[in-house]
Amino acid sequence: MKKRIITALMSVAVFSCIIGTAVPALAASGHWKSVIQWDANGVSETGSVNRSSVTTFTLRVMRANGDIIGTKTVRIGKNKSDVHVCWGQPALDRYGEVINSSPVHDPWFNS
């Protein structure tokens, strides 16, 4: 009986951890950096959807060592988006960076 209760409690704990980590954070505020991703084909993109008033955004694709592969500065209106597509040497570790002062935006990076 004791073993069954412990197993049930462990199952609930594991289930809670899985559900808790499965919900993505869709909104960011201000400066944002993605996780580092390995780029197989040399094409990467970073972008954002602005959820506040018109703001200037700097969209960057960066090497893991901090070198800039490409950058684009744009003004994005409320509920509008923009993307910067960048070509570079394949098989490198990269990340995306969004620099702005927007209180709410939805950034992304694809490598």
Secondary structure, DSSP 8 states (H G I E B T S, - for coil): -HHHHHHHHHHHHHHHHHHHHSS----B-SSEE---EEESSSEEEEEEEE-SS-EEEEEEEEETTS-EEEEEEEEE-TT-EEEEEEE--SSEEEEEEEE---SSEEEEEE-
